[in-house]
Every structure is written in C-alpha cells, then in structure tokens.
Amino acid sequence: MQPVSGDFGARRVFPGAMRRAVSWILLLGFAACGLPEAPVDASLWPEADPLFHADPDWIGGDGAYSVDLGLSRLLWLFGDSFIAHTPARVRSEAWFVRNSLALQTGLDPSVASMRFVVPVDGQGVARSFLPEQGAQWFWPSHGIRLGDALVLFYERVQSPPGDPTGFESAGWTARLVTAPDDDPLQWVLQPVQEPANGWGVQLGGAVVSEGEVVFVYGIRGNPHQIFVAQLQASDVAAGDLSRPAWWQGQRYEVGAEPVTIIADGAPEFSVHHDAQRNAWVMIESHGYGDSTIVLRTAPAPEGPWTGPEEVFHPPESDAPEAFVYAAKGHPGLSGADMVVTYVPSSFDPVPPADEARLGYPRFVRVSWKP
C-alpha cells in the first residue's frame, strides 16, 4: 500500500466515491425535490461529530455501517479510508486503505469514545482490515452479532478489463469471527459457506435478526433493486449462509428466484425495526450528488414498503459539485428516536483546508412527530 499522492488526494475525497456516483447516475429520474416529508423532526448533531475526528491517524472514511456488539459497544465498518503517516494529518501524506473499522464504547455518540483499529504490514504500513485478494478489494456491507459469533458482509470490487481506474462489483463475500470480544487485531476472519447465487444478488446490504430468523437484504442492477432472504440464526452463527430462503411475494422459499421488494433503492442503506412505531424502517440517500436523506416504512421485513419520504436535506448538498451519500440509520445508538449518518463529499478538488469537513460521516438526530 503506497501513500496517497497529493494529486490523487486533491481530485476527490474518496476514489471509491466515484463508484457510488456511477451507481447512482441512473437515479437521476428520482430527484430528491418534490418528495413527501416524513413525519419526523431532524437536525444536525454537531456535538456527536467529533467521535470520528478524535484519532490522530484515521483522517476520514466512508460507508459507516454500525453493528451492535452488546455491552454498550458498537463496531463501525468504513470503506475507503485515509490513515495519516505524518503529524500533518493531511490526505496527501496518508495511506489509503479499502476498508477500516473502529470500536465505539458508550451508546450516545456525543459522549462516547472511539478506538480506530488499523492493522499494519511487516513494514509498518497501514493496510485494509480485510486485505485485498489479488486484483480484488473489499468494501464493507453490514454485519450482525449472534451470541459469540460475528458475521461481516463485504462487496467484492475490481477494476474492469482495460480500465485500471474504474470500479465494478465482482460479487460479495462474508467473514465469520468466533471471538468478537477479543481485540480486533487478533480476530481470525474465517470464510463462510456462501450460496450458489445464480440471481446476481449481492447480499449484505442490511442484516437484521428477529427471534430465530435473520433477514439479509441484497441489491442488484441499476436502478438498484432490493431483495430480502431469510436464514436461520443458528446457521448464520455457524458461518453457513448456503441456503437462503428468498421472498417470493407470498412466502420465503429456498432455491426459488428472488422477487424484488423495492425497485428503485439506493446502493447503501440500513433497515431496522422501530419499536416506537412498530414498523420496519429503511434509511437511504436519495438523489444524485445533491442528495437528501429519506426513509421508507413497512409492516414487515419484506414490505410492502412505502415510497421514499424526506427526512433531512444535508447542507453540503447545496454546494457546487456536491456529492453527498451513504445515509444510514444506527438503531444501536442512543440520543434520539433515530440516529442517522451520511458522508459529505465533492466532485471538485478538495483543498487541505476542507478535509476536516468533507470525507467524515456526520450525525443527524431524528425524532418522530406526535
């Protein structure tokens, strides 16, 4: 892994952000303007944002999925990340890794602590937490803890033939951790049993348990179609994902062709059950570039899901050449009815003076209206 060059770091906040841009280009017809408003009040939570800025070396990352580890701890999974290798803490003097993680202690992000976990190679150079395999690298999806097992989902990514600066999905994978309370630097990331997937669905966009069942959401195509499958929690905890039962419109069935539950979803999203409303809630970014945060609701994990309703319009979306994305809900956090993050970025060159505000997740507090 080589340090990021000054030119490379100036062209955009994250090289991987262009992948989301390509993914969302076909969502132009679903512009954020004109959406109905969700029955919520939402505002920035600047008191919580320092949680992502406290580390001397970790200086930005996107993705920002969270997994509840229990005992007031959360695991954060980031995609493209910058790791400073000089005291200057600028991205022109940083290593670039494809995925990273952090451990949060305390559920209120405005007072919690965060430990960023950065493995290094034999030469002391920061590396991706899940290392690259040949020409492929890994961007995180979601994950879940079930007892003493932690299962983490990742998207496989590679450059298209003849286009070394491009990005294309090469499927998905997952890893099992059987001692998640150990220091993450000591974790053994074990491969899981993956299903034969002739349908081209990338599993792991969101993972939610309900009793003895785990619901795993997946995406396919542009615009992004969203699907859901059931797995037994005991199988997932054992690292066996080989027999997903796909939603068929009336039932879940192993081996059957999956049926779309949302035809125009986002490439990144979250799903959780909201006990206050007794409803399932999906949070996502909507629109391209100058996006807004929206939610959908459903009475059951498979739906029927409502259309998107506007929750919050990030102020960074009003800037020229804005690229704002990766909105997700974090039900493991406290401090509001819902805690949401998004990542502000830009298609313009980003000067060092703006690196402190672009390329870090930001918090939004969301409260249901009476």
N, C-alpha and C positions, 0 to 999 in steps of 0.2 A: 504494500500500500504506500503510495507516494503522497507527500504533502500536496495540498491543493495549490495550484499556481495562482498568481494574482489575477491574471486574465480570466481564468476559469471561475474563480470566486466572484468576479465582478459581473460576469454576464448574467447570472441569475442566482437567486438564493440557493436553490437546490437543483442539481441536474435532474433529479427524479421528478421535479415538479412538472417538467415538460411531458412526462408520461401521463400525468393527470390531465394536462392540457389536451393532449391527443385523445385521451379517454373521454373528455367532456365536450369535444368540439361538436359532436352530434347532438348535444343537449341544447344547442343554440335556440331551437324552437321552443324550449321550455324556459323562457326568460323568467327571472325572479319577479319582475314587475307584474302587478295585477293578481298576485296570489291572495287568497283569503288569509286573514290574520288568525293565528292560533289563539285560543283562549288563555293567554299567558301574559305575564309581565316579565320582561327580560332586560338585563343591563350588564355592561362590562363589570368585571370583578377585579379591578387593578390590584387590590390587596393580596390576591392569590397568585398573580402572575410571577412574582419573584421566585416562586417554587422552581421554575425552570431556568432561573438565572443564577442560582447560588453556587454552582460548581465552578471551580477555577479552570477546568479543561473542556467541559462539554459546552459548546457555544452554538447550539441550535440543532433542531431535528424536526422532521415532520412525522406524519402518521398519527402518533399519540393515541394508541389503544390502551385501555386500562383493564387489568384483571384483578379481582378481589382475591387476596391471599389469606384473608382471615386475620384475626388478632390485630385489627386496625392497621393493616398493611395492604398496599396496592403495588402491583407490578405495572410499570409503564413500558410500552413497546414503541420504539421510534423507527422510522425508516431512515432515509438519507440523513446523516448526522456529521457535524464537524467537531473534531477533537483538537483543541489548541495544543501546539507543541512549543510555544514560546509565551512569555508573560504578557505579550501584547494582546492576546485574546482576540485576534482578528482572523477572518477565514482565509486570508491569503497566506497565513502562517499556521495552517491546520491540516491535520489528516482528515480525509474523507472516508467514511465507512458507510456501508449499505444498510446496516441495522444496528441499533443500540438499545439499551434498556436502563431502567432506574427503579429503585425501590423507595416507595413513599411510606413513612411512618406517621400515623395520625390521619384521620379521615377528612378533616377540614383543611383544604389546601392553603388557606390564608395563614395557618399557624403550624402546618405540618413540616416535617423535614424530608429531604430527598437525598438519596445516595445514588449517584450515577455509577454504573458498573461498566468499565471499559477494559476488556482484555487486551493484552499486547502480545506480539510475536517474540521470537527469540532475540530480535534486535531492539526490543523496546518500542516498537512502532504499534500504534493503536490498530486494531483490526475489527471487522464486523463480529458481532456476538455469535451469530450463525455464519460461519465462514463461507466464502464463495466455493462453488464446486466447478472447476474448470472455467468455462466461459459464462456460467450462470451465477447469478446472485439472488439474494432473498430479501424481499420487502415484507414486513410483518403484516399479518392479518390479526384476528382476535385470538383469544385463548380462554381456558377455563381451568379452575382448580376443582377437583373432585376427591375429597379425602386427602390421601397422601400422594396423589398424582396431579401433575400439572401438564396440560396439553396445549402446545402453542402452534398456531397455524401460520404458514408463510406462503406468499406467492413466489413462484419461480420466475425469474426475469432474465432475458438475454438480449443481445443486440441482433437485429435482423441481418440476414446474409447481405453483405455488401454495404451495410450502413453501420459502421462502428460507433457512431454517436447516437443511434436510435435505441428504442426500447420496445420490446414486445413480450407478452406473457408467454411462459412456457409451462403453464400448469400451476400446481400447488403441491405443498407437502406439509407435514406436521411433525413435531418432535414431542417426545414424552420425557418428563422429568419426574423421577420417582422419589426424590428427596428435596422438595421445593423449599423447605425451611433452612436448608444449607445455604452457605454463601453462593450466590450465582456463579462466581468464578470457579466453583467446584462442581457445578452441575454437569451431569452427563446427558447430552441431548441424544436420546435414543430414537431411531426411526420407528414409525408406526406402520401398522398394516393398512395400506390405502386401498380403496375400492377400485375395481376396474371402472373407469369413467368414460364411457363412450359418448356421453352427452356434452362434453366440453364445459361442464360447470366447474368453476373454481370455488371450492368450499373454504369456509372460514371467515367470511365477511363479518359475521356476528355469531356468537356461541352462547346459548342460554340454557340453563338446566331448570327443570320443573319436575320435582319428585324423582322418579327413577328414569326419566327421559331427558335427553339432551337434544335441543333443536339447533341445527347447524345451518346457517344461511350461506348461499353462494350466489355468484353472478356469472353472467355470460353475455358477450356481444356488446354492440353499441347501437342504440342506447342500451344501457345496462339492464338486462332482465334479471330479476331476483327470484331465487328459488329457496325452498326450505326442505330439509330432510330431518328425520328422527333417527337417533341412535340410542341404544341402551346405555345408561350412565356407567354400568359395570363394564361394558365393553370399551367405552372411551377411556375409563380409568386404567384399563389393561393395555391400552395402546392399540385396540382393534377397531378400526374405522371401516372395515371391509364390507359391511352390509348396511348401508344407509337405506332407510325407507323414505322414498320421495313422496311429497304431497301430490295427490292425483286430482285434486278438485273436490273430492268427497272423502278421501281416506289417504293414509300413508301406506305405501306398498314397496317392499324390497324388490329391486330389479326392474321396476316399471319406469317409463320415461317421465322425468320431472315435468310438472306443469308450472308455468310462470305465475307468481303471485303478485309481482309488480313489473310492469312493462317498461317503465321509464325511471329506474332508480339511479343512484349515484355509485361511483366505483368504490367509495368508502362510506360506511355508515355504522350505526350502532342500533341494537334492539334490546329493550328491557321491559319487564312488567312493572307498571306503575300501580302500587297498591292503593294510593290515594284516589285514583280514578278507576281502578280495577280495569285497566286497559293495557294493551301492549303498545309501546311507543317506539317509533323509529326516528332517529335524528340523522340528518344528512345536510350537505351543502347543495344548493340548488342554483343552477345557472352556470355560466362560464366566465371566468375572470372576475368580474364584479359580482360574486355570488352572494346569496343570503342563506341564513340557517333556517331550515324548515323541519317540521315534524309531520309524521303520519301516525294514525292510531288504528287499532284493530281489536276486536273482542277475543281473538285467539292468535297464536303464533303464526298461523298460516293466513290469517285475514278473516274476512275481506278488509283490505287496507284502504283507508281514505286517500284522497289526493293530498299533495303537499300543502301545508299551511305555514305562513311565515311566522317565525319565532323572533328573529333578530337580524338586523342588517349591519354587518361589521363596518365600522367607519373606514377601514382600509379599502373597502370595496369602492369607495368614491374617488380614490386616487387614480391618476392616469396610469394606464398599463397595469392595473391591479390584477393580481391573481390570488384569490382567497379561497381556501378549500379545506377538506379534511374535517368537517364538523362531525362531532360525535358526542353522545351522552355518556356520563360516567356514574352509574347508579351506586357504585361503592363509595362515592364522596358525599360528605355532608356539607351543610351550609346553605342549602336552598332545596326547593322541591325537586329541581333537576340542576345538575352542574354539567355544562357543555364546554367543550373546547373547539377551537378552529385554528388554522395556521394561515397567517397573512404572508403573502409573498408578492412578487412583481415580475413582470416581463422586462422591465427596464434594468439597466445595470444598477447594482446596489452598492453605493459608496460605503466605506467602512463606518461612517457616522450613522448609517441607517441599519447596521447589522444588529444593533441591540433591540430594534423593534420589529424587524422582519425576520422570519425564519424560526421564531419560537412560538409554540402554542400559546393561545390566550384563553382566559376563562370568561365564561358568561354565567350569571346566576339567572335561573328561570323559576318563576312561581306561577302556579295555576291561579287563574282568576276565580273568585267565588261563583 
